[in-house]
Amino acid sequence: MTSSSRRDFLLRSTSAAVTGGLFTSVVGATPTSANSTPRSASAPGLPGVDYKPVVTPNGVALPHRVVDGVKVFHLVAEDVEHEFAPGMTAHCWGYNGRVHGPTIEAVEGDHVRIYVTNRLDVPTTVHWHGLKIPNGMDGVGGLTQRTIHPGETFKYEFVLRQHGTLMYHSHHDEMTQMAMGMMGMFIIHPRQPEAPPPDRDYVYLLSEWKLDPGARRPDPNEMMDFNVLTLNAKISPATDALVARTGERVRIRIGNLSAMDHHPIHLHGHSFVVTETDGGVIPEAGRWPEVSVLVPVGSTRTIEFVADNPGDWALHCHMTHHVMTQMGHGIPNLIGVDPSKFDEKLAEVVPEFDSMGMDMSGGASMSTDDSIPANSLPMISARGPFGYITMSGMFTVLEVREQLTNTGEPAPYEHPTGTVADAASKADLEADGIEP
């Protein structure tokens, strides 16, 4: 063998050995049978021991069992009768009887096996959004797997090679299936955390829907005019509040699987830093304080702050049309109109007209009489301590208190004397030289 031949042989042999080693390490992370545990897997992470479970407001975690060192989950795609808020329900698609699907929670290094049963009457798949997994487990119908036919159960299996705030959703006819509600959050905790866990760890999934008043199914063909905007598939006042004790460190994980819209999520009374995206942890040198975080479509953002300001603080999307429901659509511009005879005059030409939950003096009515269109909500939320809150949709409240009990959400905040904005007195105006 000549020197050049020996050199070529050694180069080919070395390349083959390196390639083979890399291939073995990747394939080794993918089980070959139901009872095999890949060499790179770690012992299953235990809640309360290896991680502090997240809280999904208005949602639940997906249960699992451990079988021969493998965490086994079961997702069931099916029709769901979903209540966005009392007075508004729709025939949606979801998982395990819920919209959105339950939060999947595990630990970096866990070997997971996820069964997906299709109880819909159409094919589907599940894509694990942002997860670094073998290609054949990626869940893209027609590209990485065949679809899951009605009545079938598929098995997805992989080792979790990262940590972070990630998502899952259908990736077959996703325009329809995601618009119908087929999505959920996938939280992977670090195997070796660099810092203690936060005192409060919340997770939200943002979504948008087209549901006309009286309709019973969301419209997946809509491309622009979404009129139901949700936090964890709920509309205020059905959105659960976040609670924290003064001084606690709070983490809020936010995913966005809306069809078309990014959402700038704004928190009142506090500033925070964005600590993670779905791509990973942001180094501390790359963080800066914010009071709003833009969550792009198909992305997640994780924010952290210290709840150091007691009160009831709004948390909402700052797209102003995203804090309402259907009643803001298709209504003429009435700014500047004398409302005193509005209903009476309009009823002369449109007998079925009603002010749809809003009295024209600026107040609101949560009445449920038959004049309000079926399966719809007024463009308001609920009565607060000072009157009706004229926001709905992507709106909830962060309730920060010095003391908390285990009886649920705390009572309305008791403001210290002199700390509530109110009508100025004549003496105040004169003292400060203000002429109203």
N, C-alpha and C positions, 0 to 999 in steps of 0.2 A: 504494500500500500504506500503510495507516494505521500509526501508531507502534506500536500494540498488535500489529498483524499482523506488523510487522517484528520486534518483540521475540519474539513466539511463534516466528517462523521461525528467528531466530538461536538461540533456546533449543533448538529441535528439531534444528537443524543441529549445534550444539555437542554436544548429547547424543549424536547419531548418530556424530559424529566420535570422541568419547571412547569410546563403546561399541564402535565399529568398531575403534579402536586396541587396546582391551583384548582384543576377540575375536580380532583378528589375532595378538596376542602369544601367546594361549593356543593357538590353532589352529596357529600357527607352531611351537609346541613339540611338535606331533604330526605325524609324517611322513605324507605322502600316498602314498608309494610305497616299495618295498623299498630303493631306492638313494638316497632323499632324506635329507638331514641337516638337522634343524630349526635355525633360526638361533640358538636359545638353547643348543644343545648345545656342549660343549667337546670338545677332543681326548680320546680315550679315556685314562682313567687307567691307568697301568702299574704292576703289582705290583713292589715293590722300588724304585720310582722315585717314584711319586705316593702310594703307601700301603704300609704293612707288612701283609701278609696276616694274617688271624686264624687261630687254631688251633681246630679243632672236635674235641675229644677224642672218640675212637671214630667220627669222621666224616670227610668229605672236602669239598673245594670243588667246585662245578660248573664244569667246563671251559668256556672260551669261545674264540671266534675274533673277530678284527676284520675286518669287511667294509665297505670304503668308509667308514671312520670310525665304524662302528656295532659295538657289542659284541653278538655273537650267541650266545645260549645255547639249549640244547635239553633240556627236561624230558620224561621219559617216565613216564606213570602206568601202573603195572603191578602184578601180583601179586608178592609178595616172600616168600620163606621166610626169616623173620628169627629170629636167635638173640639172645634177651635176655641169656642167660648160658649157659655150657656146661651142658647138661642141660635147658634150656628153650627151645624154639623154637615158632613159631606161623606160620600162614598169614596174612600181613598184606597190606595195600596200601601202596605207597610210590612213590618216584620213582627212576628210573635204578638199579633193583636194590637200593635201600637204604631202610631205615627208621631214622630219618627221612630225608627227602630231602636231597641235598647242599646245603651252604651256598652261596647266591648272593652274590657279592662284587663290588662296583663302586665308582665314585667319583661324588660329587655333580657333576652336569653331564653325566655320560655319557649317550649315546643308546644305549638297549638294545633289543634285539629278542629276545623269548623265544618259541621254538616249544614247544608242548605237544602231545605225541602221546598219545592215549588207547588203551592196550592192555588196559584193563579190559573186562569184558563189560557195563558199565553206563555211562551218561553221567556226565560230571564237568565241573568248571571249576577255575580257579585264581584265588584272590583274593590280591592283594598287600597284606597287612595293614599299615596305617599309611602306605602310600605315597600321596603327593599326585600323582595321575595323572588323565588324562582319564576321564570317567565311563564311557565305553564300554570301557575297559580294566580296570574294577574287578573283573570276574570273578564277579558274582553271577548265578547261573543264573536265567533268566526275567525278571530285572530290567534288567540292563545288557548281557546277551548271551544267545544261545541256548546250550544245553549242547553240550559236545564229545561227539559220539556215538562209540561204540566204533569204532576204526579211523581216526578223523579226527585231523588235526593242525591246531591253531589257532595264530595268530600274535598275540602281545601286543607292543606297541611304544610306548615312551614315553621321555621325558627325565627323568632323576632330578633332582628339584628340591630335595632336602633331603639331609641326612646323618643317620645314626643306626643304631640296632639295631632292625630290623623283622623281619617274618615273612611266610611265604606258606602257604596251605593251600587245600584244596578248599572251595568255597562252593556246593555242590549236594549235597543230602542229607548235609549236613556232620555231622549226628549220627552217621551210619554211617561216612562216609568218613574223618573225622578220628579216630574211634574205632579205625579200622583202620590208622591211621598216616600219613595223607596230609597232611604238613606239613613245614616246613623254615624255616631262618633266612635273612634277607636283610639283609646288612650293607652299608651305604653309607658310605664314608669321606668326610670333608670335602675339598673341593677345595683349600682354604687353611686348614690346621690352625692353631689358635691356640696350640698347644703341641706339643712333640715327642711322637712316638708312645710308648706304654709299651714296656717291655722285653718283656713277655709280654701277649698279647691273646687271651683264651680266650672261647669262645662255647658256651652250653648252651641246649638246649630241653627244658623239663620237660613230662612227659606222664603220663597214668594210664590203666590198662587193667583190664578184667575178664577174667581168664583162669583158669578153674577148673582144678584139677589134672586132667590127662588130656585137657583140651580142646585142639583144634588151631586154633581161631580165636578172636580176642577177641570178646567179647559187646558189641555197640554199644547194646543196650537197657538196660544198667546205668545207673542214675542216682545211686546213693549209695555202694555197697559196692565200691569199686575196690581190687583186691588186688595189682596190679603197678604200682609207681611208679618212673619211670625218669628218668635223666639221659642225654640224647641217645640215648634208646631202649635203654639198657643198665641192667642191675641189677648192683650190687656183688656179687661181686668182679670183674665184667667191665668195670667203669668204669675208663677210663684215669685215672691220677693227673695232677694238675697239678704242674709243677716250676718252681722259680724259684731263682735265686742270691740269696744274702743281699744286701739293699740294692737289688734290682731293683724297679721299679715295675710292678705287675701290674694288668691290667684284666680283669674277668670280666663278660661280657654274658650275661644270663639272660632267656630268653623263656618264657612259660607258655601253652601251648595245651591244658592239661588240660580235661576236660569240665566239671568242677564245683568243683575245689578250688584255693584259693590256697595258696601254699607259702612259709613263712618260711625262707629259706635262711640258715643259720648257719655262720660261719667261726670256727674255734678259733684262739687264739693271736695274733690280729690284730684291729685295728679298721679300718674303711674308711669312705669317703664314697660316697653315691649321686650319681653325676655326671650321669646321663641317664635319661630315660624314653623310651618310644616316641614321645612328643610333642616331644622335643627336649632340648637341653642345659639342665641346671639351673644358674642363675647361682651363682657361688661364695658369694654372701651367703645363698643359700637352702639350703646344704648343712650337714649336721652329722654327727658321727661315729656309727657304728653297728657292731654285731657281727652283726646279723641284718637281712635285708631281706625284706619281704613282697612277693612277686611275684604280683599278682592275675591271675585268669584273663583271657586275651586281652591281656596287657600284657608289656612288657619293662622291665627295670631293669639299669643298668650301674653297677658298683662299681669303685673303684680304691683301692689301698693300696700301701704299701711293704713288701715281704717282709723284715722286719727281725728275725724271730724264728726261728732255725733249728729244724728238727724235722719230724715227720710230723703234720700238722694236719688234723683231720677237717673236711670240708665236706659239709653234709647238710641236708635238710629237717628242721625241728624239730617237725613233726607226727609224734608218736612212732610212729603206725601207718604212716607213709610210709617208714620205714626197715626194712621187712620185706617178705616175699613171701607167697604164699598160705597158708602154714602157720599164720598167726595168725588165720585165719578159721574159725569154726564149731567151735572147740575149747572144751571145758568149762573153767571156772575151776579151776585146780589149785593155786592158792596155798594153802600150809598143808598140802597132802597129803603123806604119807610116800611118797616115790617108790620105796622099796627093792623093793617087790613089784608096782609099778604095771603093768609090761608083762605079767607073769605072770598077774595077776588079771584084767586086762582081756581078755587073749587067751582066757580061758575062755569069755567071752560074745561077743567080737568077734575071731574067729581071724585076720582079715586086718589087725588093728591093728598099727601099728608106731609107734615114737616119732618117726618122720619126720625123722631126721637129728639129733635132739637126745638125748643121753643124759641121764637124769633126775637125774644128780648135778651138773648144771650145766655139764658140758662139752658137746662137740658132736662129731658124726661127719659127715664129708663122703663117707661111703660111697655107692656107686652101686648097691647091691643092689636086687633086684626088689621089696623090701618098701616102698620109697618110691614114692608114687603117680607114675604116668607123667607125663612132661612137667611136672615141678614142681621146686621148690628148697626146701631148708630155710630157716627164718627166720633165717639167719645169713649172714655174708659169707665170710670166708676166714681162714686162720690168719695171725696177725700175730706180731711178735717175742715177745709175752708170752702167747700163747694165741689162741683164736678170737675174732674180732671179731663180736659178736652184733648186727650191723646189716647190712642189705642195702638193696634198693630205692634211694632217692635218697641215695646215700652215695658219697663218694670222698675222696681225700686230697690235700692240698696239701703237697708235699715241698720244703722250703726247705733249701738247702745252701750252705756257703761256696764249694764248688767243684762243678762239674757236668762230666760227660763227654758224649760223643755216642753212648754205647752204650745209650741208653734210660733207663728210670727208674732212679734211684740206688738203692744198697743201703739197707737199713733204717738209720735214723738212729742214730749212735753217741752216746749221751748222756754228757756229761761226768760224771766221778765225783761221786757224791753228789747227782745231780739227778733220780733216779728214785724215785718213791714206792714204799715197801716196808714190810714188817712192822716195827713198832717194837720195839726191843730192851727188855729188862727195865730196863736202866740208863737208857734215855731216859725210860721211864714213871716210874721212881722220881724222877729228877732234876726232872721237871716236875710231879710230884704228880698223875699220872693213874692212876686205878684202873680198869682195863678190866673 
